[in-house]
Every structure is written in C-alpha cells, then in structure tokens.
Amino acid sequence: MSSGKELDKNNDTLPWLKEGEEDPFLMEEDVLVIFKCLDCGKEDEVPDFVVDEFAYGLSEGEEVEVVCPYCNGTMREARNALSD
C-alpha cells in the first residue's frame, strides 16, 4: 500500500478477542440431519438450521422434504423415510 497504512502483521485477525480466548464460533459444531431419498435410496446430510427453515409454515404432521442431489427425487428425514 502506497499510503503507508500497512496492516500490522502482529495484530490478531480477531482483535475483539482477549488474549488466550478462543473464537466461540469455531467451537460450535454443526448438527446434521440425515435425509434419505424415497426414489433412489441414497442418503445426504442437511444442516439442522436448514431443516428448521424448511419446517417453517408446515402444518402439524407435515414432514420436511428436500430435493435429492443425486436423482432430483424427494428426500425425507431418514427416520421417517424408513416407515414409508
């Protein structure tokens, strides 16, 4: 940078963390829900926050359905797909 405002390489990338603290977002584990395709039978993992978003507005008893990335079929949560 020609303006002389070089980034201090000694500064932390997360200056709001106190020394010795870890980034709390790195400690969060993604919770994955296994979905199974009703057509091809393959399974795929979907993050739980995505499942929660898809469940918004569903009536009681309705299940979240997603599109299978393998065959474009219908996927349901694996524990529910086995009973169909």
PyMOL Python script that loads the backbone (N, CA, C, O; Angstrom):
from pymol import cmd

cmd.read_pdbstr("""\
ATOM      1  N   MET A   1       0.843  -1.180   0.000  1.00  0.00           N
ATOM      2  CA  MET A   1       0.000   0.000   0.000  1.00  0.00           C
ATOM      3  C   MET A   1       0.875   1.226   0.000  1.00  0.00           C
ATOM      4  O   MET A   1       1.791   1.342   0.815  1.00  0.00           O
ATOM      5  N   SER A   2       0.611   2.117  -0.880  1.00  0.00           N
ATOM      6  CA  SER A   2       1.445   3.297  -1.008  1.00  0.00           C
ATOM      7  C   SER A   2       1.119   4.361   0.034  1.00  0.00           C
ATOM      8  O   SER A   2       1.919   5.271   0.252  1.00  0.00           O
ATOM      9  N   SER A   3      -0.039   4.264   0.681  1.00  0.00           N
ATOM     10  CA  SER A   3      -0.427   5.289   1.648  1.00  0.00           C
ATOM     11  C   SER A   3       0.311   5.142   2.981  1.00  0.00           C
ATOM     12  O   SER A   3       0.194   6.001   3.855  1.00  0.00           O
ATOM     13  N   GLY A   4       1.053   4.079   3.132  1.00  0.00           N
ATOM     14  CA  GLY A   4       1.787   3.898   4.374  1.00  0.00           C
ATOM     15  C   GLY A   4       0.942   3.237   5.458  1.00  0.00           C
ATOM     16  O   GLY A   4       1.418   3.029   6.574  1.00  0.00           O
ATOM     17  N   LYS A   5      -0.287   2.912   5.144  1.00  0.00           N
ATOM     18  CA  LYS A   5      -1.159   2.258   6.131  1.00  0.00           C
ATOM     19  C   LYS A   5      -1.102   0.747   5.927  1.00  0.00           C
ATOM     20  O   LYS A   5      -2.071   0.127   5.491  1.00  0.00           O
ATOM     21  N   GLU A   6       0.013   0.189   6.241  1.00  0.00           N
ATOM     22  CA  GLU A   6       0.200  -1.254   6.120  1.00  0.00           C
ATOM     23  C   GLU A   6      -0.486  -1.958   7.286  1.00  0.00           C
ATOM     24  O   GLU A   6      -0.501  -1.451   8.407  1.00  0.00           O
ATOM     25  N   LEU A   7      -1.041  -3.104   7.015  1.00  0.00           N
ATOM     26  CA  LEU A   7      -1.655  -3.916   8.067  1.00  0.00           C
ATOM     27  C   LEU A   7      -0.558  -4.441   8.976  1.00  0.00           C
ATOM     28  O   LEU A   7       0.406  -5.054   8.515  1.00  0.00           O
ATOM     29  N   ASP A   8      -0.712  -4.198  10.262  1.00  0.00           N
ATOM     30  CA  ASP A   8       0.271  -4.679  11.221  1.00  0.00           C
ATOM     31  C   ASP A   8       0.160  -6.192  11.305  1.00  0.00           C
ATOM     32  O   ASP A   8      -0.852  -6.712  11.775  1.00  0.00           O
ATOM     33  N   LYS A   9       1.172  -6.894  10.863  1.00  0.00           N
ATOM     34  CA  LYS A   9       1.148  -8.349  10.828  1.00  0.00           C
ATOM     35  C   LYS A   9       1.186  -8.962  12.223  1.00  0.00           C
ATOM     36  O   LYS A   9       0.956 -10.162  12.368  1.00  0.00           O
ATOM     37  N   ASN A  10       1.469  -8.174  13.240  1.00  0.00           N
ATOM     38  CA  ASN A  10       1.483  -8.679  14.608  1.00  0.00           C
ATOM     39  C   ASN A  10       0.099  -8.638  15.256  1.00  0.00           C
ATOM     40  O   ASN A  10      -0.117  -9.274  16.288  1.00  0.00           O
ATOM     41  N   ASN A  11      -0.833  -7.899  14.666  1.00  0.00           N
ATOM     42  CA  ASN A  11      -2.181  -7.827  15.227  1.00  0.00           C
ATOM     43  C   ASN A  11      -2.935  -9.117  14.942  1.00  0.00           C
ATOM     44  O   ASN A  11      -2.746  -9.750  13.903  1.00  0.00           O
ATOM     45  N   ASP A  12      -3.783  -9.491  15.876  1.00  0.00           N
ATOM     46  CA  ASP A  12      -4.626 -10.663  15.667  1.00  0.00           C
ATOM     47  C   ASP A  12      -5.660 -10.364  14.600  1.00  0.00           C
ATOM     48  O   ASP A  12      -6.026  -9.207  14.395  1.00  0.00           O
ATOM     49  N   THR A  13      -6.125 -11.381  13.929  1.00  0.00           N
ATOM     50  CA  THR A  13      -7.172 -11.189  12.932  1.00  0.00           C
ATOM     51  C   THR A  13      -8.516 -10.936  13.592  1.00  0.00           C
ATOM     52  O   THR A  13      -9.426 -10.406  12.955  1.00  0.00           O
ATOM     53  N   LEU A  14      -8.654 -11.303  14.848  1.00  0.00           N
ATOM     54  CA  LEU A  14      -9.884 -11.068  15.604  1.00  0.00           C
ATOM     55  C   LEU A  14      -9.541 -10.219  16.820  1.00  0.00           C
ATOM     56  O   LEU A  14      -9.417 -10.754  17.922  1.00  0.00           O
ATOM     57  N   PRO A  15      -9.386  -8.913  16.649  1.00  0.00           N
ATOM     58  CA  PRO A  15      -8.915  -8.066  17.734  1.00  0.00           C
ATOM     59  C   PRO A  15      -9.878  -7.970  18.916  1.00  0.00           C
ATOM     60  O   PRO A  15      -9.462  -7.565  20.001  1.00  0.00           O
ATOM     61  N   TRP A  16     -11.147  -8.327  18.741  1.00  0.00           N
ATOM     62  CA  TRP A  16     -12.120  -8.254  19.827  1.00  0.00           C
ATOM     63  C   TRP A  16     -11.962  -9.387  20.825  1.00  0.00           C
ATOM     64  O   TRP A  16     -12.548  -9.340  21.907  1.00  0.00           O
ATOM     65  N   LEU A  17     -11.172 -10.417  20.479  1.00  0.00           N
ATOM     66  CA  LEU A  17     -10.904 -11.494  21.425  1.00  0.00           C
ATOM     67  C   LEU A  17      -9.800 -11.059  22.376  1.00  0.00           C
ATOM     68  O   LEU A  17      -8.817 -10.435  21.977  1.00  0.00           O
ATOM     69  N   LYS A  18      -9.985 -11.397  23.622  1.00  0.00           N
ATOM     70  CA  LYS A  18      -8.932 -11.133  24.591  1.00  0.00           C
ATOM     71  C   LYS A  18      -7.856 -12.202  24.440  1.00  0.00           C
ATOM     72  O   LYS A  18      -8.120 -13.301  23.953  1.00  0.00           O
ATOM     73  N   GLU A  19      -6.674 -11.873  24.853  1.00  0.00           N
ATOM     74  CA  GLU A  19      -5.573 -12.812  24.729  1.00  0.00           C
ATOM     75  C   GLU A  19      -5.898 -14.103  25.475  1.00  0.00           C
ATOM     76  O   GLU A  19      -6.333 -14.072  26.626  1.00  0.00           O
ATOM     77  N   GLY A  20      -5.683 -15.226  24.815  1.00  0.00           N
ATOM     78  CA  GLY A  20      -5.939 -16.526  25.423  1.00  0.00           C
ATOM     79  C   GLY A  20      -7.342 -17.061  25.169  1.00  0.00           C
ATOM     80  O   GLY A  20      -7.599 -18.237  25.424  1.00  0.00           O
ATOM     81  N   GLU A  21      -8.257 -16.230  24.675  1.00  0.00           N
ATOM     82  CA  GLU A  21      -9.613 -16.688  24.375  1.00  0.00           C
ATOM     83  C   GLU A  21      -9.654 -17.316  22.987  1.00  0.00           C
ATOM     84  O   GLU A  21      -8.883 -16.958  22.097  1.00  0.00           O
ATOM     85  N   GLU A  22     -10.582 -18.268  22.827  1.00  0.00           N
ATOM     86  CA  GLU A  22     -10.781 -18.865  21.515  1.00  0.00           C
ATOM     87  C   GLU A  22     -12.034 -18.278  20.898  1.00  0.00           C
ATOM     88  O   GLU A  22     -12.937 -17.830  21.606  1.00  0.00           O
ATOM     89  N   ASP A  23     -12.085 -18.281  19.593  1.00  0.00           N
ATOM     90  CA  ASP A  23     -13.261 -17.794  18.875  1.00  0.00           C
ATOM     91  C   ASP A  23     -14.439 -18.712  19.199  1.00  0.00           C
ATOM     92  O   ASP A  23     -14.372 -19.906  18.908  1.00  0.00           O
ATOM     93  N   PRO A  24     -15.526 -18.185  19.799  1.00  0.00           N
ATOM     94  CA  PRO A  24     -16.651 -19.041  20.190  1.00  0.00           C
ATOM     95  C   PRO A  24     -17.356 -19.678  18.995  1.00  0.00           C
ATOM     96  O   PRO A  24     -17.992 -20.720  19.147  1.00  0.00           O
ATOM     97  N   PHE A  25     -17.257 -19.083  17.825  1.00  0.00           N
ATOM     98  CA  PHE A  25     -17.915 -19.646  16.652  1.00  0.00           C
ATOM     99  C   PHE A  25     -17.185 -20.873  16.121  1.00  0.00           C
ATOM    100  O   PHE A  25     -17.786 -21.718  15.459  1.00  0.00           O
ATOM    101  N   LEU A  26     -15.903 -20.972  16.407  1.00  0.00           N
ATOM    102  CA  LEU A  26     -15.154 -22.147  15.983  1.00  0.00           C
ATOM    103  C   LEU A  26     -15.463 -23.352  16.850  1.00  0.00           C
ATOM    104  O   LEU A  26     -15.215 -24.488  16.445  1.00  0.00           O
ATOM    105  N   MET A  27     -16.005 -23.117  18.040  1.00  0.00           N
ATOM    106  CA  MET A  27     -16.303 -24.205  18.963  1.00  0.00           C
ATOM    107  C   MET A  27     -17.677 -24.814  18.690  1.00  0.00           C
ATOM    108  O   MET A  27     -17.979 -25.898  19.190  1.00  0.00           O
ATOM    109  N   GLU A  28     -18.519 -24.127  17.899  1.00  0.00           N
ATOM    110  CA  GLU A  28     -19.838 -24.656  17.594  1.00  0.00           C
ATOM    111  C   GLU A  28     -19.714 -25.800  16.597  1.00  0.00           C
ATOM    112  O   GLU A  28     -18.992 -25.704  15.604  1.00  0.00           O
ATOM    113  N   GLU A  29     -20.419 -26.865  16.875  1.00  0.00           N
ATOM    114  CA  GLU A  29     -20.429 -27.995  15.968  1.00  0.00           C
ATOM    115  C   GLU A  29     -21.697 -27.940  15.149  1.00  0.00           C
ATOM    116  O   GLU A  29     -22.770 -27.659  15.683  1.00  0.00           O
ATOM    117  N   ASP A  30     -21.590 -28.204  13.866  1.00  0.00           N
ATOM    118  CA  ASP A  30     -22.777 -28.266  13.028  1.00  0.00           C
ATOM    119  C   ASP A  30     -23.543 -29.541  13.357  1.00  0.00           C
ATOM    120  O   ASP A  30     -22.971 -30.628  13.436  1.00  0.00           O
ATOM    121  N   VAL A  31     -24.842 -29.383  13.544  1.00  0.00           N
ATOM    122  CA  VAL A  31     -25.694 -30.539  13.758  1.00  0.00           C
ATOM    123  C   VAL A  31     -26.277 -30.907  12.399  1.00  0.00           C
ATOM    124  O   VAL A  31     -26.912 -30.083  11.742  1.00  0.00           O
ATOM    125  N   LEU A  32     -26.056 -32.141  11.989  1.00  0.00           N
ATOM    126  CA  LEU A  32     -26.516 -32.586  10.683  1.00  0.00           C
ATOM    127  C   LEU A  32     -27.653 -33.586  10.837  1.00  0.00           C
ATOM    128  O   LEU A  32     -27.636 -34.433  11.730  1.00  0.00           O
ATOM    129  N   VAL A  33     -28.631 -33.477   9.963  1.00  0.00           N
ATOM    130  CA  VAL A  33     -29.768 -34.380   9.948  1.00  0.00           C
ATOM    131  C   VAL A  33     -29.640 -35.223   8.682  1.00  0.00           C
ATOM    132  O   VAL A  33     -29.410 -34.684   7.599  1.00  0.00           O
ATOM    133  N   ILE A  34     -29.786 -36.527   8.811  1.00  0.00           N
ATOM    134  CA  ILE A  34     -29.661 -37.418   7.660  1.00  0.00           C
ATOM    135  C   ILE A  34     -31.014 -37.547   6.974  1.00  0.00           C
ATOM    136  O   ILE A  34     -32.020 -37.883   7.598  1.00  0.00           O
ATOM    137  N   PHE A  35     -31.009 -37.272   5.676  1.00  0.00           N
ATOM    138  CA  PHE A  35     -32.203 -37.427   4.845  1.00  0.00           C
ATOM    139  C   PHE A  35     -31.971 -38.585   3.889  1.00  0.00           C
ATOM    140  O   PHE A  35     -30.852 -38.819   3.432  1.00  0.00           O
ATOM    141  N   LYS A  36     -33.059 -39.313   3.592  1.00  0.00           N
ATOM    142  CA  LYS A  36     -32.975 -40.450   2.673  1.00  0.00           C
ATOM    143  C   LYS A  36     -33.942 -40.224   1.521  1.00  0.00           C
ATOM    144  O   LYS A  36     -35.083 -39.808   1.721  1.00  0.00           O
ATOM    145  N   CYS A  37     -33.467 -40.506   0.314  1.00  0.00           N
ATOM    146  CA  CYS A  37     -34.281 -40.320  -0.888  1.00  0.00           C
ATOM    147  C   CYS A  37     -35.302 -41.442  -0.988  1.00  0.00           C
ATOM    148  O   CYS A  37     -34.968 -42.617  -0.830  1.00  0.00           O
ATOM    149  N   LEU A  38     -36.540 -41.073  -1.249  1.00  0.00           N
ATOM    150  CA  LEU A  38     -37.606 -42.055  -1.417  1.00  0.00           C
ATOM    151  C   LEU A  38     -37.504 -42.766  -2.766  1.00  0.00           C
ATOM    152  O   LEU A  38     -38.064 -43.847  -2.944  1.00  0.00           O
ATOM    153  N   ASP A  39     -36.787 -42.157  -3.716  1.00  0.00           N
ATOM    154  CA  ASP A  39     -36.693 -42.727  -5.053  1.00  0.00           C
ATOM    155  C   ASP A  39     -35.454 -43.604  -5.235  1.00  0.00           C
ATOM    156  O   ASP A  39     -35.569 -44.768  -5.620  1.00  0.00           O
ATOM    157  N   CYS A  40     -34.268 -43.048  -4.957  1.00  0.00           N
ATOM    158  CA  CYS A  40     -33.036 -43.811  -5.202  1.00  0.00           C
ATOM    159  C   CYS A  40     -32.454 -44.441  -3.936  1.00  0.00           C
ATOM    160  O   CYS A  40     -31.580 -45.303  -4.022  1.00  0.00           O
ATOM    161  N   GLY A  41     -32.932 -44.018  -2.762  1.00  0.00           N
ATOM    162  CA  GLY A  41     -32.480 -44.613  -1.506  1.00  0.00           C
ATOM    163  C   GLY A  41     -31.180 -44.055  -0.960  1.00  0.00           C
ATOM    164  O   GLY A  41     -30.732 -44.479   0.105  1.00  0.00           O
ATOM    165  N   LYS A  42     -30.561 -43.115  -1.660  1.00  0.00           N
ATOM    166  CA  LYS A  42     -29.301 -42.543  -1.162  1.00  0.00           C
ATOM    167  C   LYS A  42     -29.591 -41.593  -0.006  1.00  0.00           C
ATOM    168  O   LYS A  42     -30.689 -41.052   0.127  1.00  0.00           O
ATOM    169  N   GLU A  43     -28.565 -41.410   0.829  1.00  0.00           N
ATOM    170  CA  GLU A  43     -28.693 -40.537   1.989  1.00  0.00           C
ATOM    171  C   GLU A  43     -27.817 -39.303   1.807  1.00  0.00           C
ATOM    172  O   GLU A  43     -26.803 -39.336   1.110  1.00  0.00           O
ATOM    173  N   ASP A  44     -28.236 -38.211   2.453  1.00  0.00           N
ATOM    174  CA  ASP A  44     -27.478 -36.970   2.418  1.00  0.00           C
ATOM    175  C   ASP A  44     -27.665 -36.259   3.746  1.00  0.00           C
ATOM    176  O   ASP A  44     -28.718 -36.368   4.373  1.00  0.00           O
ATOM    177  N   GLU A  45     -26.645 -35.534   4.174  1.00  0.00           N
ATOM    178  CA  GLU A  45     -26.706 -34.787   5.429  1.00  0.00           C
ATOM    179  C   GLU A  45     -27.114 -33.349   5.155  1.00  0.00           C
ATOM    180  O   GLU A  45     -26.589 -32.702   4.250  1.00  0.00           O
ATOM    181  N   VAL A  46     -28.057 -32.859   5.949  1.00  0.00           N
ATOM    182  CA  VAL A  46     -28.548 -31.492   5.812  1.00  0.00           C
ATOM    183  C   VAL A  46     -28.377 -30.811   7.171  1.00  0.00           C
ATOM    184  O   VAL A  46     -28.777 -31.376   8.189  1.00  0.00           O
ATOM    185  N   PRO A  47     -27.793 -29.614   7.211  1.00  0.00           N
ATOM    186  CA  PRO A  47     -27.640 -28.907   8.490  1.00  0.00           C
ATOM    187  C   PRO A  47     -29.004 -28.659   9.135  1.00  0.00           C
ATOM    188  O   PRO A  47     -29.982 -28.374   8.445  1.00  0.00           O
ATOM    189  N   ASP A  48     -29.059 -28.769  10.466  1.00  0.00           N
ATOM    190  CA  ASP A  48     -30.339 -28.639  11.167  1.00  0.00           C
ATOM    191  C   ASP A  48     -30.977 -27.269  10.990  1.00  0.00           C
ATOM    192  O   ASP A  48     -32.203 -27.158  11.012  1.00  0.00           O
ATOM    193  N   PHE A  49     -30.165 -26.212  10.812  1.00  0.00           N
ATOM    194  CA  PHE A  49     -30.768 -24.894  10.631  1.00  0.00           C
ATOM    195  C   PHE A  49     -31.505 -24.810   9.294  1.00  0.00           C
ATOM    196  O   PHE A  49     -32.470 -24.056   9.167  1.00  0.00           O
ATOM    197  N   VAL A  50     -31.062 -25.573   8.302  1.00  0.00           N
ATOM    198  CA  VAL A  50     -31.764 -25.613   7.018  1.00  0.00           C
ATOM    199  C   VAL A  50     -33.094 -26.352   7.185  1.00  0.00           C
ATOM    200  O   VAL A  50     -34.119 -25.932   6.648  1.00  0.00           O
ATOM    201  N   VAL A  51     -33.065 -27.445   7.928  1.00  0.00           N
ATOM    202  CA  VAL A  51     -34.287 -28.206   8.191  1.00  0.00           C
ATOM    203  C   VAL A  51     -35.293 -27.326   8.929  1.00  0.00           C
ATOM    204  O   VAL A  51     -36.483 -27.341   8.616  1.00  0.00           O
ATOM    205  N   ASP A  52     -34.815 -26.563   9.907  1.00  0.00           N
ATOM    206  CA  ASP A  52     -35.696 -25.658  10.657  1.00  0.00           C
ATOM    207  C   ASP A  52     -36.336 -24.619   9.735  1.00  0.00           C
ATOM    208  O   ASP A  52     -37.519 -24.308   9.870  1.00  0.00           O
ATOM    209  N   GLU A  53     -35.553 -24.088   8.804  1.00  0.00           N
ATOM    210  CA  GLU A  53     -36.088 -23.101   7.854  1.00  0.00           C
ATOM    211  C   GLU A  53     -37.149 -23.720   6.957  1.00  0.00           C
ATOM    212  O   GLU A  53     -38.176 -23.097   6.687  1.00  0.00           O
ATOM    213  N   PHE A  54     -36.908 -24.949   6.491  1.00  0.00           N
ATOM    214  CA  PHE A  54     -37.869 -25.617   5.615  1.00  0.00           C
ATOM    215  C   PHE A  54     -39.131 -26.011   6.384  1.00  0.00           C
ATOM    216  O   PHE A  54     -40.199 -26.137   5.785  1.00  0.00           O
ATOM    217  N   ALA A  55     -39.026 -26.205   7.696  1.00  0.00           N
ATOM    218  CA  ALA A  55     -40.176 -26.609   8.504  1.00  0.00           C
ATOM    219  C   ALA A  55     -41.101 -25.433   8.815  1.00  0.00           C
ATOM    220  O   ALA A  55     -42.246 -25.633   9.221  1.00  0.00           O
ATOM    221  N   TYR A  56     -40.611 -24.219   8.627  1.00  0.00           N
ATOM    222  CA  TYR A  56     -41.405 -23.035   8.931  1.00  0.00           C
ATOM    223  C   TYR A  56     -42.657 -23.023   8.061  1.00  0.00           C
ATOM    224  O   TYR A  56     -42.574 -23.133   6.838  1.00  0.00           O
ATOM    225  N   GLY A  57     -43.799 -22.891   8.691  1.00  0.00           N
ATOM    226  CA  GLY A  57     -45.058 -22.803   7.974  1.00  0.00           C
ATOM    227  C   GLY A  57     -45.715 -24.137   7.669  1.00  0.00           C
ATOM    228  O   GLY A  57     -46.817 -24.166   7.123  1.00  0.00           O
ATOM    229  N   LEU A  58     -45.063 -25.245   8.009  1.00  0.00           N
ATOM    230  CA  LEU A  58     -45.702 -26.547   7.794  1.00  0.00           C
ATOM    231  C   LEU A  58     -46.773 -26.790   8.842  1.00  0.00           C
ATOM    232  O   LEU A  58     -46.648 -26.358   9.988  1.00  0.00           O
ATOM    233  N   SER A  59     -47.806 -27.473   8.445  1.00  0.00           N
ATOM    234  CA  SER A  59     -48.863 -27.841   9.386  1.00  0.00           C
ATOM    235  C   SER A  59     -48.399 -29.010  10.233  1.00  0.00           C
ATOM    236  O   SER A  59     -47.442 -29.705   9.890  1.00  0.00           O
ATOM    237  N   GLU A  60     -49.085 -29.216  11.340  1.00  0.00           N
ATOM    238  CA  GLU A  60     -48.758 -30.344  12.217  1.00  0.00           C
ATOM    239  C   GLU A  60     -48.889 -31.643  11.436  1.00  0.00           C
ATOM    240  O   GLU A  60     -49.877 -31.859  10.735  1.00  0.00           O
ATOM    241  N   GLY A  61     -47.900 -32.493  11.560  1.00  0.00           N
ATOM    242  CA  GLY A  61     -47.912 -33.777  10.868  1.00  0.00           C
ATOM    243  C   GLY A  61     -47.220 -33.751   9.514  1.00  0.00           C
ATOM    244  O   GLY A  61     -46.902 -34.808   8.968  1.00  0.00           O
ATOM    245  N   GLU A  62     -46.980 -32.562   8.958  1.00  0.00           N
ATOM    246  CA  GLU A  62     -46.265 -32.473   7.684  1.00  0.00           C
ATOM    247  C   GLU A  62     -44.769 -32.631   7.929  1.00  0.00           C
ATOM    248  O   GLU A  62     -44.247 -32.173   8.946  1.00  0.00           O
ATOM    249  N   GLU A  63     -44.095 -33.272   7.007  1.00  0.00           N
ATOM    250  CA  GLU A  63     -42.658 -33.504   7.126  1.00  0.00           C
ATOM    251  C   GLU A  63     -41.884 -32.606   6.175  1.00  0.00           C
ATOM    252  O   GLU A  63     -42.373 -32.225   5.112  1.00  0.00           O
ATOM    253  N   VAL A  64     -40.676 -32.281   6.578  1.00  0.00           N
ATOM    254  CA  VAL A  64     -39.788 -31.512   5.708  1.00  0.00           C
ATOM    255  C   VAL A  64     -39.340 -32.427   4.575  1.00  0.00           C
ATOM    256  O   VAL A  64     -38.923 -33.563   4.799  1.00  0.00           O
ATOM    257  N   GLU A  65     -39.434 -31.912   3.360  1.00  0.00           N
ATOM    258  CA  GLU A  65     -38.951 -32.634   2.193  1.00  0.00           C
ATOM    259  C   GLU A  65     -37.950 -31.758   1.461  1.00  0.00           C
ATOM    260  O   GLU A  65     -38.156 -30.554   1.308  1.00  0.00           O
ATOM    261  N   VAL A  66     -36.865 -32.373   1.013  1.00  0.00           N
ATOM    262  CA  VAL A  66     -35.856 -31.660   0.236  1.00  0.00           C
ATOM    263  C   VAL A  66     -35.622 -32.441  -1.059  1.00  0.00           C
ATOM    264  O   VAL A  66     -36.009 -33.603  -1.179  1.00  0.00           O
ATOM    265  N   VAL A  67     -34.984 -31.780  -2.017  1.00  0.00           N
ATOM    266  CA  VAL A  67     -34.702 -32.405  -3.304  1.00  0.00           C
ATOM    267  C   VAL A  67     -33.408 -33.202  -3.202  1.00  0.00           C
ATOM    268  O   VAL A  67     -32.406 -32.721  -2.673  1.00  0.00           O
ATOM    269  N   CYS A  68     -33.448 -34.421  -3.713  1.00  0.00           N
ATOM    270  CA  CYS A  68     -32.272 -35.291  -3.712  1.00  0.00           C
ATOM    271  C   CYS A  68     -31.229 -34.743  -4.680  1.00  0.00           C
ATOM    272  O   CYS A  68     -31.539 -34.486  -5.843  1.00  0.00           O
ATOM    273  N   PRO A  69     -29.982 -34.559  -4.208  1.00  0.00           N
ATOM    274  CA  PRO A  69     -28.937 -34.047  -5.097  1.00  0.00           C
ATOM    275  C   PRO A  69     -28.460 -35.091  -6.108  1.00  0.00           C
ATOM    276  O   PRO A  69     -27.729 -34.751  -7.039  1.00  0.00           O
ATOM    277  N   TYR A  70     -28.856 -36.341  -5.943  1.00  0.00           N
ATOM    278  CA  TYR A  70     -28.404 -37.407  -6.826  1.00  0.00           C
ATOM    279  C   TYR A  70     -29.374 -37.669  -7.980  1.00  0.00           C
ATOM    280  O   TYR A  70     -28.951 -37.871  -9.118  1.00  0.00           O
ATOM    281  N   CYS A  71     -30.681 -37.666  -7.681  1.00  0.00           N
ATOM    282  CA  CYS A  71     -31.660 -38.030  -8.713  1.00  0.00           C
ATOM    283  C   CYS A  71     -32.803 -37.019  -8.848  1.00  0.00           C
ATOM    284  O   CYS A  71     -33.707 -37.216  -9.660  1.00  0.00           O
ATOM    285  N   ASN A  72     -32.771 -35.951  -8.067  1.00  0.00           N
ATOM    286  CA  ASN A  72     -33.837 -34.937  -8.040  1.00  0.00           C
ATOM    287  C   ASN A  72     -35.155 -35.484  -7.505  1.00  0.00           C
ATOM    288  O   ASN A  72     -36.216 -34.906  -7.737  1.00  0.00           O
ATOM    289  N   GLY A  73     -35.080 -36.593  -6.794  1.00  0.00           N
ATOM    290  CA  GLY A  73     -36.270 -37.149  -6.157  1.00  0.00           C
ATOM    291  C   GLY A  73     -36.569 -36.417  -4.853  1.00  0.00           C
ATOM    292  O   GLY A  73     -36.013 -35.354  -4.577  1.00  0.00           O
ATOM    293  N   THR A  74     -37.450 -37.003  -4.066  1.00  0.00           N
ATOM    294  CA  THR A  74     -37.855 -36.417  -2.789  1.00  0.00           C
ATOM    295  C   THR A  74     -37.129 -37.104  -1.646  1.00  0.00           C
ATOM    296  O   THR A  74     -37.086 -38.331  -1.556  1.00  0.00           O
ATOM    297  N   MET A  75     -36.559 -36.280  -0.774  1.00  0.00           N
ATOM    298  CA  MET A  75     -35.873 -36.812   0.409  1.00  0.00           C
ATOM    299  C   MET A  75     -36.646 -36.412   1.656  1.00  0.00           C
ATOM    300  O   MET A  75     -37.184 -35.308   1.748  1.00  0.00           O
ATOM    301  N   ARG A  76     -36.689 -37.327   2.605  1.00  0.00           N
ATOM    302  CA  ARG A  76     -37.262 -37.058   3.921  1.00  0.00           C
ATOM    303  C   ARG A  76     -36.252 -37.485   4.972  1.00  0.00           C
ATOM    304  O   ARG A  76     -35.311 -38.231   4.702  1.00  0.00           O
ATOM    305  N   GLU A  77     -36.482 -36.986   6.181  1.00  0.00           N
ATOM    306  CA  GLU A  77     -35.592 -37.344   7.281  1.00  0.00           C
ATOM    307  C   GLU A  77     -35.534 -38.868   7.371  1.00  0.00           C
ATOM    308  O   GLU A  77     -36.568 -39.533   7.313  1.00  0.00           O
ATOM    309  N   ALA A  78     -34.332 -39.421   7.511  1.00  0.00           N
ATOM    310  CA  ALA A  78     -34.109 -40.862   7.402  1.00  0.00           C
ATOM    311  C   ALA A  78     -34.994 -41.671   8.343  1.00  0.00           C
ATOM    312  O   ALA A  78     -35.484 -42.732   7.955  1.00  0.00           O
ATOM    313  N   ARG A  79     -35.210 -41.206   9.551  1.00  0.00           N
ATOM    314  CA  ARG A  79     -36.032 -41.986  10.479  1.00  0.00           C
ATOM    315  C   ARG A  79     -37.480 -42.071  10.017  1.00  0.00           C
ATOM    316  O   ARG A  79     -38.179 -43.034  10.333  1.00  0.00           O
ATOM    317  N   ASN A  80     -37.936 -41.061   9.267  1.00  0.00           N
ATOM    318  CA  ASN A  80     -39.302 -41.062   8.759  1.00  0.00           C
ATOM    319  C   ASN A  80     -39.401 -41.772   7.413  1.00  0.00           C
ATOM    320  O   ASN A  80     -40.436 -42.358   7.096  1.00  0.00           O
ATOM    321  N   ALA A  81     -38.347 -41.723   6.630  1.00  0.00           N
ATOM    322  CA  ALA A  81     -38.381 -42.313   5.291  1.00  0.00           C
ATOM    323  C   ALA A  81     -38.482 -43.831   5.354  1.00  0.00           C
ATOM    324  O   ALA A  81     -39.032 -44.456   4.447  1.00  0.00           O
ATOM    325  N   LEU A  82     -37.959 -44.425   6.414  1.00  0.00           N
ATOM    326  CA  LEU A  82     -37.988 -45.873   6.528  1.00  0.00           C
ATOM    327  C   LEU A  82     -39.395 -46.411   6.730  1.00  0.00           C
ATOM    328  O   LEU A  82     -39.674 -47.560   6.388  1.00  0.00           O
ATOM    329  N   SER A  83     -40.277 -45.599   7.278  1.00  0.00           N
ATOM    330  CA  SER A  83     -41.622 -46.073   7.573  1.00  0.00           C
ATOM    331  C   SER A  83     -42.562 -45.963   6.379  1.00  0.00           C
ATOM    332  O   SER A  83     -43.690 -46.452   6.432  1.00  0.00           O
ATOM    333  N   ASP A  84     -42.100 -45.316   5.290  1.00  0.00           N
ATOM    334  CA  ASP A  84     -42.971 -45.131   4.121  1.00  0.00           C
ATOM    335  C   ASP A  84     -43.040 -46.357   3.250  1.00  0.00           C
ATOM    336  O   ASP A  84     -43.732 -46.353   2.231  1.00  0.00           O
TER     337      ASP A  84
END
""", "prot")
cmd.dss("prot")
cmd.show_as("cartoon", "prot")
cmd.util.cbc("prot")
cmd.orient("prot")
